Amino acid sequence: MAASPASLVSGALGHVPIVGGPKVATQQSAAFTFIVGATYNEGGSAERLSSAWHMADPIYLDNHATTRVDPRVLEAMLPYFTEIYGNAASTSHGFGHEAKEAVDNARAEIAAGIGGKPREIVFTSGATESNNLAIRGVCERQNRRGNHLVTVRTEHRAVLDPIERLGRRGFEVTLLEVEQAGSSRAGRLDPDQLRQALRDDTLLVSVMLANNEIGILQPIAEIAEICHQRGALLHCDATQAVGRIPVDVLALGVDLMSFTAHKIYGPKGVGALWVRRSSPAVRLEPQIAGGGHEGGFRSGTLNVPGIVGFAKALALCIEEMPREQPRLAELRDRLFAGLTSELDGVSLNGPSLEQDGLRLAGNLNVSFEYVDGEALLMNMQDVAVSSGSACTSANPEPSHVLRALGLADEAVRSSLRFGLGRFNTDEDVSVAIASVAEVVRRLRKLSSMA
Ligand SMILES: Cc1ncc(COP(=O)(O)O)c(C=O)c1O
């Protein structure tokens, strides 16, 4: 039997001292002190904090939608709200200088984290904007080369939608298929398919590094080579990959790469586009014009605390990756093993869990026969997960990713996506297994009585 959420919360109501034993990160402001919610063991990795304010919260297993800000990230950001609050572009005084210095440092750190140069980083409001800037920016600036675009059916809507819009404006679009359900590499793009789709007038190809629903990793280095042989540019949406797997823009060979802070325990509302500036330099039409910030690629006052937090978040992910990712893979495997031993009719969506290098460590996507995913979600009070892509839930529809795998509508509708992250524990997995199994059994019983 798994513990109930209430039995998981063991006491800690007040402040836990920072000295010795497990450390608790606390933040202080003039008005109040609060526990920011994670403990650190001696190795520096965070564990779930059993504190009273989690008592009513379900266990968060939706780390592909977003992640909780790491307390260490918050701590790095705080001074930039109230102390170092200058505009990074107003360098006629110390406030601006300090802000600019913080941005410069963050830019250098982020660039180093992905193998790029500082001047190749364009800060944006997030990966949606980065994708739009990359795709629309290239098409508006370089369309003399051709007007053929290539992407994949399983891309995020933040890629598919701008490409669809360009399609309505006269660009020709090829949507590539992926390996189908049943294959151990379900969701993977076959590079030969891309090779066949490319034409002399192909301007841009956009392929994501890691999928946000089924965690499949695409062979981007091979894809980049194929694109470049035909003179096409490659944009890569690496939103789910950066911070979770090693990412090096030069080794991957991409020309443009999008990523965002809120998937890596950083703040929401800040992202970046890496733009190749040499051999060859990629030219882009800015999508937001104004003061000419970010090398003219993206105007607007920089979000200094967000950028500082972004850099800190990425640095922590890179530092902790060798321990964090194997731990998440273990939790993920235990979650799947637990669900399949508790329940019949559970099937894995996406690539095999067994083969390394095919799937993000923290990703699990499963369908539960005879159960509606939405009903499942509504009945699961202990666990926060999503059915399909929460990033696109402003416009809920059955997952286009699972459909692209060739899954029947019922299997798509009965799917749940689990995203395990830094703050999840073994105990969380036990609760999730028990909770999902209980609700699935209950719903199946109800539907068999109907
Ligand atoms: C693969 C992928 N691309 C883009 C986005 C959009 O990112 P943002 O929320 O930073 O705009 C998301 C998630 O939201 C995503 O998972």
PDBQT file of the ligand as one rigid body, heavy atoms in Angstrom, charges set to zero:
ROOT
HETATM    1  C1  LIG A 501       9.222  21.274 -27.059  1.00  0.00    +0.000 C 
HETATM    2  C2  LIG A 501       8.658  22.580 -26.609  1.00  0.00    +0.000 A 
HETATM    3  N1  LIG A 501       8.829  23.680 -27.369  1.00  0.00    +0.000 NA
HETATM    4  C3  LIG A 501       8.361  24.862 -26.992  1.00  0.00    +0.000 A 
HETATM    5  C4  LIG A 501       7.668  25.027 -25.816  1.00  0.00    +0.000 A 
HETATM    6  C5  LIG A 501       7.190  26.399 -25.430  1.00  0.00    +0.000 C 
HETATM    7  O1  LIG A 501       8.048  26.934 -24.459  1.00  0.00    +0.000 OA
HETATM    8  P1  LIG A 501       7.697  28.283 -23.658  1.00  0.00    +0.000 P 
HETATM    9  O2  LIG A 501       6.670  27.872 -22.646  1.00  0.00    +0.000 OA
HETATM   10  O3  LIG A 501       8.975  28.716 -23.034  1.00  0.00    +0.000 OA
HETATM   11  O4  LIG A 501       7.177  29.272 -24.625  1.00  0.00    +0.000 OA
HETATM   12  C6  LIG A 501       7.446  23.904 -24.995  1.00  0.00    +0.000 A 
HETATM   13  C7  LIG A 501       6.669  23.950 -23.748  1.00  0.00    +0.000 C 
HETATM   14  O5  LIG A 501       5.972  24.787 -23.384  1.00  0.00    +0.000 OA
HETATM   15  C8  LIG A 501       7.973  22.655 -25.393  1.00  0.00    +0.000 A 
HETATM   16  O6  LIG A 501       7.829  21.578 -24.648  1.00  0.00    +0.000 OA
ENDROOT
TORSDOF 0
